[in-house]
Amino acid sequence: MSENTVLFVITQLDYADHISVPFLSSVAKQRGWQTALCVLDSDDFEKTLNCLKPRVVAYSANVIGFGAIKLAHETARTQHDFISILGGPHATFSPETLEQCSMDAYCIGEGEVAFGEFLDRVERAQSYDDILNIITRKGSNSVRPLVRNLDDLPIPDRDITLSHSFLKDTPKKTFYATRGCPYKCTYCCNNLYHELYRGKGQFVRRFSVERVISEIEYVKSRYRTDFVKFGDDCFALRADPWLEEFAEKYSTRIAIPFNCYLRLDTVDDELLRFLKKAGCYSVHLSVDSTSKHVREKIFKRNMRDIDIEGTLKKIHSFGINTWVNYMLAAPESTLEDDLATIRMSKKGHVTYPSYSTTVPMYGTELYDYCIEHNLLDVDCHRSDMTGCSERSTLACIPEKEKDIRFNIYLLGALISKLPFPLDFLAVQIIKVIPPNILFKKLRQKMYLYYIENKIFRLHA
């Protein structure tokens, strides 16, 4: 490769792709740079550096992956000469960690424009210390206004993540039609973005329908694409001209089933008609808690007062499968609140009830609430989401209840499918038998069946 090469480095490549790298790769290619990708979990970083000799190494790390990125980088710097920059959630939410590693710069927030300027400065051997969104040891710069028209961004270089990985042969491909979430739930890191970009432009933005369709057509023409997942925080809030145009163009030019995220209290008949016309196979929704108090006072979902079970049944009546998430063991929730999720799922004809244990992420409002009320066990403060599939660590939950609520995580979906009185008997069983390997295996088998066949249609 030429001297002007950017090597992007991430810890792992999962089934949802890694959309920031394709966008940044396109930015680099527009400026004449060559690009490559190294995935630490599957590639030889040292061998890649020796082969490419990149001028810039651009890391992307979430909270979980920062440790591996930091170690790999510090080892590489002892043998290779390159300019390094870190972006992604970790850089944005923990910029102070720049002092703990040997990175040359952090890029915070929405990075395409800043990264382009950064590469221009590197190419001209000029200082990049004053670029907006860039942090170096010489100072921290504020973020620039958000990109107003998303179509101004280059079409993401999907080949960089798809062409040389297992993803090229997987049946599901992920796309994004929007950026930003208008809501401010206390458990979500989106609130940090809201604060970071206060007064910096419209937070929620959409790509044009034509832009979205063209990107899908490109990927579909080159890689196996049997199913589409839209990874947006909320794909559509209402039936509007954008959704009407999408339904027409997607159904005629793409015509494969898809999944998307919706906000439960914005769902109505017209929205569902457009989604069904487009070919929507399933939707993700969050109820979080059957307790209105927990939803509104603890999670601050600010949901309209709707008939939740009736709305879920309405979606089912349109022939659209539902994945509904509940957060167990939330502060101020009761065991009955969590058991009620089973009844709600049965009455609402939920296709797959998905459970997670409430995890107060560092930096969120929910985390601050738990610290203020002494709800986090000593040595159990979490800075990532790994605890969402484990037994609760919140001090406000009695130990016996922690077992029962984790059993709901393991078997709640299965119990919701059982007829009476088997469902009643199953609830009594999970109240007395602790979590065990059999429960975990049952949960895994059910999860795999529903995710592969009813939420994503991954088998012909």
MIPA-434149 format. One line per 10 residues: number of its first residue (from 1); their letters; for each residue x, y, z of N, C-alpha, C. Coordinates in steps of 0.05 Angstrom, whole numbers. Example, Ala and Ser with C-alpha at 12.3 -4.5 7.8 and 13.67 -1.06 7.14 Angstrom:
BEGIN
1) as) 264/-114/156/246/-90/156/264/-66/156 ~ 257/-45/142/273/-21/143/258/1/157
***
This chain:
BEGIN
1) msentvlfvi) 17/-24/0/0/0/0/17/25/0 ~ 5/47/-7/19/72/-8/25/83/20 ~ 40/104/21/47/116/47/22/126/61 ~ 3/137/46/-22/147/59/-42/124/62 ~ -38/109/83/-56/87/89/-67/91/117 ~ -93/87/120/-106/86/147/-113/57/153 ~ -103/48/176/-111/22/186/-132/25/208 ~ -156/16/204/-176/17/224/-174/-8/241 ~ -177/-5/268/-173/-27/286/-197/-28/305 ~ -210/-51/307/-232/-55/326/-227/-82/340
11) tqldyadhis) -240/-86/362/-235/-111/377/-249/-135/365 ~ -274/-131/356/-288/-153/345/-308/-143/324 ~ -317/-161/307/-336/-154/286/-360/-172/290 ~ -382/-160/300/-406/-176/306/-425/-175/282 ~ -448/-188/287/-468/-191/265/-481/-165/257 ~ -478/-144/273/-490/-118/267/-472/-101/250 ~ -449/-112/242/-429/-96/227/-417/-75/246 ~ -402/-56/236/-390/-35/253/-390/-10/236 ~ -414/3/235/-420/23/215/-402/47/215 ~ -390/54/238/-373/78/239/-348/74/222
21) vpflssvakq) -337/50/221/-313/46/204/-319/50/175 ~ -341/38/164/-347/44/136/-350/73/129 ~ -363/89/147/-365/117/142/-338/131/141 ~ -321/125/161/-295/138/162/-277/129/140 ~ -280/104/131/-264/94/109/-271/110/83 ~ -297/115/80/-305/131/56/-293/159/58 ~ -293/171/82/-281/198/85/-252/197/77 ~ -238/177/85/-209/174/79/-205/170/49 ~ -221/153/37/-218/147/8/-224/172/-9 ~ -243/189/0/-249/213/-15/-224/231/-16
31) rgwqtalcvl) -206/228/3/-182/245/4/-158/231/-8 ~ -162/208/-20/-140/194/-33/-125/175/-16 ~ -134/170/9/-121/151/26/-131/123/20 ~ -114/103/24/-122/76/23/-129/66/51 ~ -147/47/53/-157/39/79/-156/9/82 ~ -154/0/107/-155/-29/113/-166/-32/141 ~ -174/-56/147/-186/-62/173/-172/-85/187 ~ -167/-82/213/-156/-104/229/-175/-109/253 ~ -184/-134/256/-201/-142/278/-185/-158/298 ~ -180/-147/321/-161/-159/340/-168/-187/347
41) dsddfektln) -194/-194/349/-202/-221/357/-196/-242/336 ~ -193/-233/311/-189/-253/290/-165/-248/272 ~ -153/-225/273/-130/-218/256/-104/-215/272 ~ -82/-218/258/-56/-214/270/-48/-185/267 ~ -51/-169/289/-46/-141/288/-17/-135/280 ~ 2/-149/292/30/-144/286/37/-150/257 ~ 26/-172/247/31/-179/219/19/-158/200 ~ -5/-148/207/-18/-128/191/-1/-102/190 ~ 9/-94/213/26/-70/214/51/-73/197 ~ 63/-96/199/88/-101/184/82/-101/154
51) clkprvvays) 59/-111/146/53/-112/118/45/-85/106 ~ 28/-70/121/16/-45/110/33/-20/116 ~ 47/-21/139/61/3/148/44/28/146 ~ 21/28/160/3/51/158/14/77/170 ~ 6/99/157/14/125/168/-4/132/192 ~ -30/123/191/-49/129/212/-62/102/221 ~ -63/98/247/-79/76/258/-102/89/273 ~ -127/82/264/-151/94/275/-166/72/290 ~ -167/74/317/-180/54/333/-209/63/339 ~ -227/44/342/-254/49/351/-260/31/374
61) anvigfgaik) -268/42/397/-273/25/420/-298/33/435 ~ -314/13/443/-335/18/462/-323/15/490 ~ -340/15/510/-330/14/538/-317/-13/543 ~ -328/-34/533/-318/-61/538/-291/-65/524 ~ -288/-55/500/-264/-61/484/-240/-44/489 ~ -242/-23/505/-220/-5/508/-195/-18/519 ~ -198/-36/538/-174/-49/550/-158/-64/529 ~ -171/-79/512/-157/-94/491/-144/-76/471 ~ -158/-54/464/-147/-34/445/-122/-21/457 ~ -124/-13/482/-101/0/495/-77/-18/496
71) lahetartqh) -81/-43/504/-58/-62/506/-45/-66/478 ~ -62/-71/458/-52/-76/431/-37/-52/421 ~ -47/-28/426/-35/-3/416/-7/1/430 ~ -6/-2/456/19/3/470/40/-17/462 ~ 33/-41/456/52/-61/446/62/-53/418 ~ 43/-45/401/50/-38/373/69/-13/372 ~ 64/6/390/80/30/389/110/26/396 ~ 116/3/408/144/-2/414/159/-12/390 ~ 144/-20/369/157/-31/345/151/-15/319 ~ 131/2/320/122/15/295/118/45/300
81) dfisilggph) 121/60/278/118/89/279/93/96/263 ~ 73/107/276/48/115/263/35/136/281 ~ 16/150/269/-1/169/284/-27/155/292 ~ -35/157/317/-58/142/327/-80/161/336 ~ -105/151/332/-128/166/340/-149/145/349 ~ -163/151/370/-185/134/380/-211/148/379 ~ -231/134/368/-259/145/368/-278/124/379 ~ -304/130/377/-323/112/388/-334/120/415 ~ -352/104/427/-364/111/452/-344/116/475 ~ -323/100/476/-304/104/498/-291/132/497
91) atfspetleq) -282/140/474/-269/166/471/-289/188/478 ~ -314/185/470/-334/206/475/-342/208/504 ~ -346/185/517/-356/185/544/-334/185/565 ~ -309/178/558/-287/178/577/-262/191/565 ~ -265/217/557/-242/230/544/-218/233/563 ~ -223/232/589/-200/235/608/-180/212/606 ~ -188/190/594/-170/167/593/-148/170/572 ~ -149/192/557/-127/198/539/-101/199/554 ~ -102/209/578/-78/212/595/-67/185/604 ~ -83/164/602/-75/138/612/-63/120/590
101) csmdaycige) -63/130/565/-53/113/543/-35/130/526 ~ -24/118/506/-4/132/489/-16/140/462 ~ -43/143/461/-56/153/436/-47/181/431 ~ -46/188/405/-39/216/398/-64/234/400 ~ -88/223/396/-112/239/396/-136/222/401 ~ -157/235/411/-184/223/413/-202/240/395 ~ -221/226/382/-242/240/367/-269/234/381 ~ -283/255/390/-308/251/405/-332/259/388 ~ -354/246/394/-379/253/381/-379/243/352 ~ -395/257/335/-398/250/307/-372/257/292
111) gevafgefld) -359/237/281/-331/241/274/-324/245/245 ~ -343/243/226/-334/243/198/-320/268/189 ~ -331/291/196/-319/317/187/-292/321/201 ~ -292/316/227/-267/319/243/-245/300/233 ~ -252/276/227/-232/256/218/-221/264/191 ~ -238/275/174/-228/285/148/-207/307/152 ~ -213/326/169/-195/348/175/-169/337/187 ~ -172/318/205/-149/306/218/-130/293/197 ~ -141/279/178/-124/267/157/-111/288/139 ~ -126/309/133/-114/331/117/-90/343/132
121) rveraqsydd) -92/347/158/-70/359/173/-46/339/174 ~ -52/314/178/-31/293/179/-16/293/152 ~ -31/293/130/-18/292/104/0/316/99 ~ -8/339/110/8/364/106/28/368/129 ~ 30/348/147/48/349/170/43/374/186 ~ 17/380/190/9/403/206/-3/394/233 ~ -4/412/252/-16/406/278/-46/402/275 ~ -56/383/290/-85/378/291/-96/383/318 ~ -82/398/335/-90/403/362/-115/421/365 ~ -121/436/344/-143/456/346/-168/447/331
131) ilniitrkgs) -169/422/321/-192/413/306/-216/407/325 ~ -239/418/318/-263/413/334/-268/382/334 ~ -277/373/357/-282/344/363/-257/329/369 ~ -233/341/366/-208/327/371/-197/335/399 ~ -187/316/413/-174/320/439/-145/310/437 ~ -127/326/445/-99/317/447/-88/326/474 ~ -63/319/480/-52/327/505/-47/357/508 ~ -50/371/485/-47/400/486/-74/415/490 ~ -96/399/491/-121/413/496/-145/397/486 ~ -168/405/496/-193/392/489/-211/412/474
141) nsvrplvrnl) -220/405/450/-236/422/434/-266/414/436 ~ -283/434/433/-312/428/434/-320/414/409 ~ -345/403/409/-355/390/385/-366/410/366 ~ -365/405/340/-376/422/320/-406/416/318 ~ -422/433/305/-451/426/301/-454/400/287 ~ -476/387/293/-483/361/280/-487/365/249 ~ -481/345/234/-485/346/205/-516/348/201 ~ -524/370/188/-553/375/186/-565/356/165 ~ -553/354/142/-564/338/120/-546/312/119 ~ -557/290/128/-541/266/129/-532/256/101
151) ddlpipdrdi) -547/264/80/-540/256/53/-514/269/44 ~ -505/290/59/-479/302/53/-456/284/60 ~ -460/265/77/-439/246/84/-435/226/62 ~ -410/217/58/-405/198/36/-420/171/42 ~ -427/157/22/-439/131/25/-419/113/39 ~ -426/99/61/-406/83/76/-394/61/59 ~ -368/57/64/-353/37/49/-358/10/63 ~ -381/-2/56/-389/-28/68/-370/-50/61 ~ -355/-47/39/-336/-68/32/-314/-73/52 ~ -307/-52/67/-285/-55/86/-291/-75/108
161) tlshsflkdt) -317/-76/116/-324/-95/137/-336/-121/126 ~ -347/-120/102/-361/-143/91/-344/-162/74 ~ -326/-150/58/-313/-166/37/-293/-186/47 ~ -280/-180/69/-259/-197/79/-265/-209/107 ~ -291/-215/112/-299/-226/138/-322/-245/134 ~ -329/-258/155/-351/-277/155/-378/-264/148 ~ -379/-237/150/-404/-223/146/-414/-225/117 ~ -395/-229/98/-404/-229/70/-423/-252/65 ~ -422/-273/81/-438/-297/76/-462/-300/95 ~ -464/-281/114/-487/-283/133/-512/-273/120
171) pkktfyatrg) -535/-285/127/-560/-278/113/-571/-251/120 ~ -564/-240/144/-575/-214/153/-554/-192/150 ~ -563/-170/139/-546/-146/138/-560/-123/152 ~ -544/-106/165/-555/-84/181/-550/-57/167 ~ -571/-40/168/-569/-13/156/-581/7/176 ~ -575/33/170/-585/54/188/-598/76/170 ~ -622/84/178/-637/104/163/-636/131/177 ~ -628/131/203/-629/155/219/-605/157/237 ~ -602/180/250/-583/184/272/-597/198/294 ~ -592/190/319/-603/203/342/-629/192/352
181) cpykctyccn) -634/194/378/-659/186/390/-670/210/405 ~ -696/216/402/-708/240/415/-713/236/444 ~ -711/212/454/-719/206/482/-695/206/501 ~ -700/208/527/-679/211/546/-683/192/570 ~ -684/167/563/-687/146/584/-662/146/602 ~ -666/142/628/-645/146/647/-623/125/644 ~ -629/102/632/-609/81/630/-592/82/605 ~ -598/101/588/-586/102/561/-564/122/559 ~ -543/115/545/-520/133/540/-527/156/520 ~ -550/153/507/-558/175/489/-561/202/503
191) nlyhelyrgk) -567/201/529/-569/226/544/-543/241/544 ~ -521/226/544/-495/240/543/-490/254/517 ~ -500/242/495/-499/255/469/-516/280/469 ~ -540/278/481/-558/301/482/-544/325/496 ~ -530/319/518/-516/340/532/-492/351/516 ~ -477/332/504/-454/340/488/-461/359/465 ~ -485/354/453/-492/369/429/-515/389/435 ~ -518/396/460/-538/416/466/-532/442/451 ~ -552/452/436/-548/477/420/-532/473/395 ~ -526/448/388/-509/443/364/-524/432/340
201) gqfvrrfsve) -550/437/340/-565/428/316/-586/407/323 ~ -602/400/303/-623/380/306/-610/353/312 ~ -619/340/334/-607/316/343/-616/292/326 ~ -642/289/321/-652/267/305/-653/275/276 ~ -640/259/259/-639/265/230/-643/239/214 ~ -652/242/189/-657/220/172/-641/223/146 ~ -631/200/136/-622/199/108/-646/199/90 ~ -643/208/66/-666/207/47/-672/178/41 ~ -697/173/33/-705/146/26/-687/135/3 ~ -682/152/-17/-666/143/-39/-638/135/-31
211) rviseieyvk) -627/150/-12/-600/143/-2/-600/116/12 ~ -620/111/29/-622/86/43/-626/63/24 ~ -644/66/5/-649/44/-14/-625/38/-31 ~ -611/59/-40/-587/55/-57/-565/40/-42 ~ -562/46/-16/-541/31/0/-549/2/2 ~ -574/-4/7/-583/-32/9/-579/-46/-18 ~ -586/-32/-39/-583/-44/-66/-554/-51/-72 ~ -535/-34/-63/-507/-39/-68/-498/-64/-53 ~ -505/-66/-27/-497/-89/-11/-511/-114/-21 ~ -536/-112/-28/-551/-135/-38/-540/-146/-64
221) sryrtdfvkf) -529/-128/-80/-518/-137/-106/-491/-151/-104 ~ -478/-147/-81/-451/-159/-78/-449/-180/-56 ~ -467/-180/-37/-466/-199/-15/-493/-212/-10 ~ -491/-235/2/-516/-249/9/-533/-231/28 ~ -558/-226/20/-575/-209/37/-603/-221/35 ~ -610/-238/55/-636/-250/56/-655/-235/75 ~ -643/-219/93/-659/-206/113/-644/-180/120 ~ -660/-159/125/-649/-133/132/-657/-125/160 ~ -637/-116/176/-643/-105/202/-637/-75/201 ~ -656/-58/209/-650/-30/213/-643/-26/242
231) gddcfalrad) -618/-16/247/-608/-14/274/-613/12/287 ~ -630/29/275/-636/55/287/-649/53/314 ~ -644/72/332/-657/73/358/-687/73/355 ~ -697/87/336/-726/87/330/-729/92/300 ~ -738/71/285/-738/73/256/-759/93/247 ~ -783/93/259/-804/111/251/-821/118/275 ~ -827/144/278/-844/153/300/-873/158/292 ~ -877/160/266/-904/165/256/-905/158/227 ~ -929/156/217/-934/153/188/-931/181/175 ~ -911/184/159/-906/210/146/-897/206/117
241) pwleefaeky) -893/227/102/-886/223/74/-860/207/70 ~ -841/209/88/-816/193/86/-823/164/88 ~ -839/156/107/-846/128/110/-863/118/87 ~ -880/135/76/-897/127/53/-879/122/29 ~ -859/139/24/-840/136/2/-823/110/7 ~ -815/106/32/-799/83/38/-815/57/32 ~ -840/56/40/-856/32/36/-858/26/7 ~ -861/46/-10/-864/42/-39/-838/32/-51 ~ -816/46/-45/-790/39/-57/-778/13/-46 ~ -781/9/-20/-769/-16/-9/-784/-40/-19
251) striaipfnc) -810/-39/-21/-826/-62/-29/-821/-69/-58 ~ -814/-50/-75/-810/-55/-104/-781/-60/-111 ~ -762/-46/-97/-734/-48/-105/-717/-67/-88 ~ -726/-71/-63/-711/-89/-45/-727/-115/-41 ~ -751/-113/-31/-770/-135/-30/-759/-159/-14 ~ -746/-154/9/-739/-176/27/-748/-167/55 ~ -754/-187/72/-764/-180/99/-744/-164/116 ~ -754/-148/134/-737/-132/151/-748/-130/179 ~ -730/-121/197/-736/-116/225/-728/-88/232 ~ -743/-75/250/-736/-48/258/-745/-43/287
261) ylrldtvdde) -735/-21/299/-743/-13/326/-765/8/324 ~ -786/4/341/-807/24/343/-811/33/372 ~ -823/55/376/-831/65/402/-860/58/406 ~ -866/42/427/-893/30/431/-915/50/431 ~ -912/73/444/-934/92/446/-937/110/422 ~ -922/105/400/-926/120/375/-939/102/354 ~ -943/77/360/-954/58/340/-983/63/336 ~ -991/65/310/-1019/66/303/-1024/51/277 ~ -1049/49/269/-1056/33/245/-1042/42/220 ~ -1040/69/216/-1028/79/191/-998/72/190
271) llrflkkagc) -984/75/213/-956/68/214/-952/38/207 ~ -969/21/219/-967/-7/214/-974/-15/185 ~ -992/0/173/-999/-6/145/-975/-1/127 ~ -961/22/131/-938/28/115/-916/7/119 ~ -911/0/145/-890/-20/150/-897/-47/138 ~ -922/-55/140/-930/-81/128/-928/-80/98 ~ -935/-58/86/-933/-55/57/-903/-58/48 ~ -885/-46/64/-857/-47/57/-846/-75/59 ~ -857/-91/77/-847/-118/81/-836/-124/108 ~ -845/-108/128/-835/-111/155/-843/-139/166
281) ysvhlsvdst) -823/-153/176/-827/-181/186/-830/-181/217 ~ -815/-163/230/-815/-162/259/-807/-134/268 ~ -814/-128/293/-806/-103/305/-796/-107/334 ~ -776/-91/342/-766/-90/369/-781/-68/384 ~ -790/-73/408/-803/-53/425/-794/-57/453 ~ -795/-35/469/-788/-36/497/-812/-28/514 ~ -819/-45/532/-838/-38/554/-823/-31/579 ~ -801/-46/583/-782/-42/605/-794/-52/632 ~ -817/-42/640/-829/-50/665/-859/-49/662 ~ -873/-68/675/-902/-67/675/-912/-46/695
291) skhvrekifk) -894/-35/711/-901/-14/731/-898/13/718 ~ -920/28/717/-919/55/706/-900/73/722 ~ -900/69/749/-882/84/766/-853/80/758 ~ -845/55/754/-817/49/746/-811/61/719 ~ -830/57/700/-825/67/673/-822/98/673 ~ -838/112/688/-838/141/686/-820/154/706 ~ -817/144/730/-801/158/751/-773/148/753 ~ -768/122/747/-741/111/748/-728/111/721 ~ -742/102/701/-730/101/674/-736/126/657 ~ -756/141/666/-764/166/652/-768/162/622
301) rnmrdidieg) -784/142/615/-790/136/587/-809/156/576 ~ -825/169/593/-844/189/584/-863/178/562 ~ -873/154/567/-892/142/549/-920/154/553 ~ -934/157/531/-962/165/533/-978/142/547 ~ -999/149/560/-1015/129/574/-1032/113/553 ~ -1022/90/546/-1035/74/525/-1042/46/536 ~ -1058/32/521/-1064/4/527/-1041/-13/516 ~ -1022/-20/532/-998/-34/522/-1005/-60/510 ~ -1021/-76/524/-1028/-103/514/-1044/-100/488 ~ -1063/-80/487/-1079/-76/463/-1062/-68/439
311) tlkkihsfgi) -1041/-51/444/-1024/-43/422/-1007/-66/412 ~ -998/-83/431/-982/-106/423/-1000/-125/406 ~ -1025/-129/414/-1043/-146/398/-1048/-133/371 ~ -1050/-107/370/-1054/-93/344/-1031/-100/324 ~ -1006/-98/334/-983/-104/317/-985/-133/307 ~ -992/-151/326/-996/-179/319/-1017/-183/297 ~ -1039/-167/299/-1061/-170/279/-1052/-162/251 ~ -1031/-146/249/-1021/-138/223/-1001/-159/212 ~ -997/-181/226/-979/-202/217/-950/-195/221 ~ -944/-177/240/-916/-169/245/-908/-181/272
321) ntwvnymlaa) -886/-195/272/-877/-208/297/-865/-187/316 ~ -866/-192/342/-857/-173/362/-836/-185/380 ~ -814/-170/384/-794/-175/404/-797/-152/424 ~ -805/-159/449/-810/-139/469/-791/-142/492 ~ -777/-121/499/-757/-122/520/-768/-112/547 ~ -761/-128/568/-768/-120/595/-742/-119/611 ~ -740/-100/629/-716/-97/646/-724/-106/674 ~ -711/-128/683/-717/-140/709/-701/-127/731 ~ -712/-130/756/-697/-121/780/-690/-92/779 ~ -708/-75/770/-703/-46/769/-707/-34/797
331) pestleddla) -694/-13/803/-699/1/829/-728/8/832 ~ -739/4/856/-766/9/863/-787/-9/850 ~ -778/-29/835/-796/-49/824/-801/-71/844 ~ -823/-85/840/-829/-108/858/-827/-134/842 ~ -826/-156/857/-825/-182/843/-850/-186/826 ~ -873/-176/836/-898/-179/821/-896/-163/795 ~ -883/-140/795/-879/-125/770/-865/-143/749 ~ -844/-157/757/-829/-173/738/-845/-198/730 ~ -859/-211/749/-876/-234/741/-898/-226/722 ~ -908/-201/725/-930/-191/708/-921/-190/678
341) tirmskkghv) -895/-189/673/-887/-189/645/-895/-214/630 ~ -897/-236/645/-905/-261/632/-934/-259/624 ~ -951/-249/641/-980/-246/635/-983/-226/612 ~ -968/-203/613/-971/-183/592/-963/-195/565 ~ -942/-210/564/-933/-222/539/-954/-241/528 ~ -966/-257/546/-986/-276/537/-1011/-261/526 ~ -1020/-241/541/-1044/-227/532/-1039/-210/507 ~ -1015/-200/504/-1008/-183/481/-999/-199/457 ~ -999/-226/458/-991/-243/436/-962/-236/427 ~ -945/-231/447/-917/-224/440/-903/-248/428
351) typsysttvp) -889/-244/406/-875/-266/393/-852/-276/410 ~ -835/-258/419/-813/-265/437/-809/-244/458 ~ -815/-250/483/-809/-232/505/-779/-234/512 ~ -765/-212/510/-736/-212/515/-731/-198/542 ~ -714/-211/558/-709/-200/585/-680/-191/588 ~ -676/-171/604/-649/-163/612/-650/-154/641 ~ -628/-159/655/-625/-149/683/-617/-120/682 ~ -630/-104/698/-624/-75/699/-595/-71/707 ~ -580/-57/690/-552/-51/695/-548/-21/694 ~ -542/-8/716/-537/21/716/-509/27/703
361) mygtelydyc) -509/36/678/-484/42/665/-472/67/676 ~ -446/67/679/-431/90/689/-436/113/670 ~ -442/137/682/-446/161/666/-475/167/660 ~ -493/147/666/-521/151/660/-536/162/685 ~ -559/173/681/-575/184/703/-583/161/722 ~ -588/138/711/-595/115/728/-572/107/746 ~ -548/108/736/-525/102/752/-523/122/776 ~ -526/148/769/-525/168/790/-547/164/811 ~ -570/156/802/-592/150/821/-584/127/840 ~ -573/106/828/-565/83/845/-543/89/864
371) iehnlldvdc) -524/106/856/-503/115/874/-515/131/897 ~ -532/150/890/-545/168/910/-560/152/931 ~ -573/130/922/-590/114/940/-576/89/951 ~ -549/87/946/-533/65/956/-544/38/947 ~ -551/36/922/-563/11/911/-542/-7/897 ~ -518/3/893/-498/-14/880/-481/-28/901 ~ -480/-54/898/-463/-69/917/-434/-61/914 ~ -419/-63/936/-391/-57/935/-377/-76/915 ~ -359/-65/899/-343/-80/879/-360/-90/856 ~ -385/-81/854/-402/-90/832/-410/-67/813
381) hrsdmtgcse) -395/-44/815/-401/-22/797/-394/-30/769 ~ -413/-28/751/-408/-37/723/-404/-13/705 ~ -386/-16/686/-382/5/666/-389/-6/639 ~ -402/-30/638/-410/-41/612/-436/-57/616 ~ -446/-69/594/-472/-82/596/-471/-112/600 ~ -448/-123/607/-445/-151/610/-464/-162/632 ~ -471/-146/651/-488/-155/673/-517/-158/665 ~ -525/-150/641/-553/-151/634/-563/-179/630 ~ -545/-198/628/-553/-227/625/-544/-243/650 ~ -541/-229/672/-532/-241/697/-552/-235/720
391) rstlacipek) -547/-247/742/-563/-242/766/-559/-213/775 ~ -580/-200/785/-578/-172/794/-557/-168/815 ~ -544/-145/815/-525/-137/836/-535/-114/852 ~ -559/-105/847/-569/-82/862/-576/-89/891 ~ -567/-72/909/-571/-78/938/-600/-77/946 ~ -617/-64/931/-645/-61/939/-661/-87/934 ~ -650/-106/920/-664/-131/914/-656/-152/934 ~ -675/-164/949/-669/-186/968/-656/-209/953 ~ -638/-223/966/-623/-245/954/-641/-266/942 ~ -662/-274/956/-680/-295/946/-694/-285/920
401) ekdirfniyl) -702/-259/920/-715/-248/897/-696/-246/873 ~ -670/-242/879/-651/-241/857/-651/-267/841 ~ -654/-290/855/-656/-315/842/-681/-318/825 ~ -704/-309/837/-729/-312/822/-730/-294/798 ~ -720/-269/801/-720/-251/778/-701/-260/756 ~ -678/-273/764/-661/-284/744/-674/-308/730 ~ -690/-323/745/-705/-345/733/-725/-334/712 ~ -736/-311/718/-754/-298/698/-738/-292/673 ~ -714/-282/676/-696/-277/653/-692/-302/637 ~ -688/-324/651/-682/-350/638/-707/-363/625
411) lgalisklpf) -729/-362/639/-752/-378/631/-778/-362/625 ~ -777/-336/629/-801/-319/625/-813/-323/597 ~ -796/-323/577/-806/-325/549/-820/-352/545 ~ -807/-374/556/-819/-400/553/-845/-402/568 ~ -846/-392/592/-871/-394/608/-894/-380/595 ~ -888/-357/581/-909/-342/568/-922/-357/545 ~ -909/-378/536/-920/-395/514/-936/-419/524 ~ -935/-424/550/-948/-447/561/-978/-441/566 ~ -995/-461/562/-1024/-457/568/-1029/-460/598 ~ -1051/-449/607/-1059/-453/635/-1068/-482/638
421) pldflavqii) -1061/-496/660/-1047/-486/684/-1017/-491/684 ~ -1006/-499/661/-977/-504/661/-961/-479/666 ~ -971/-456/656/-957/-431/662/-957/-424/691 ~ -980/-430/705/-982/-425/733/-963/-443/749 ~ -961/-468/741/-943/-487/755/-914/-479/750 ~ -907/-470/726/-880/-462/720/-871/-438/737 ~ -890/-419/741/-883/-396/758/-877/-405/787 ~ -893/-424/796/-887/-434/824/-860/-448/825 ~ -852/-461/804/-826/-475/803/-803/-455/804 ~ -805/-434/788/-782/-415/788/-781/-399/814
431) kvippnilfk) -802/-400/830/-800/-386/856/-785/-402/877 ~ -782/-428/872/-770/-445/893/-744/-458/884 ~ -740/-462/858/-716/-475/848/-697/-453/838 ~ -672/-453/849/-653/-433/840/-645/-435/811 ~ -634/-414/799/-624/-416/772/-604/-439/769 ~ -605/-453/746/-588/-476/742/-582/-480/713 ~ -565/-499/707/-556/-504/680/-579/-512/661 ~ -598/-527/671/-621/-535/655/-637/-510/646 ~ -643/-492/665/-657/-467/658/-642/-451/637 ~ -616/-450/640/-600/-435/621/-600/-447/593
441) klrqkmylyy) -600/-474/592/-601/-488/566/-628/-484/552 ~ -649/-485/568/-676/-481/557/-678/-453/546 ~ -668/-433/561/-669/-406/551/-653/-402/525 ~ -629/-414/524/-613/-412/500/-626/-424/475 ~ -638/-448/479/-651/-461/456/-675/-445/446 ~ -691/-434/465/-714/-418/456/-705/-392/443 ~ -685/-379/454/-675/-355/443/-665/-359/414 ~ -649/-380/410/-639/-385/383/-661/-391/363 ~ -681/-406/371/-703/-413/353/-718/-387/345 ~ -725/-371/364/-741/-347/358/-725/-326/343
451) ienkifrlha) -700/-322/351/-684/-301/337/-679/-309/308 ~ -675/-335/303/-669/-343/276/-692/-347/258 ~ -716/-351/270/-740/-357/254/-763/-337/256 ~ -766/-325/279/-789/-308/283/-783/-278/285 ~ -759/-271/293/-751/-243/294/-735/-236/270 ~ -714/-251/265/-699/-250/239/-705/-276/224 ~ -713/-274/199/-717/-298/184/-692/-306/170 ~ -676/-323/184/-649/-330/174/-648/-357/160 ~ -670/-371/159/-671/-397/145/-693/-396/124 ~ -685/-405/101/-705/-405/79/-727/-426/85
***
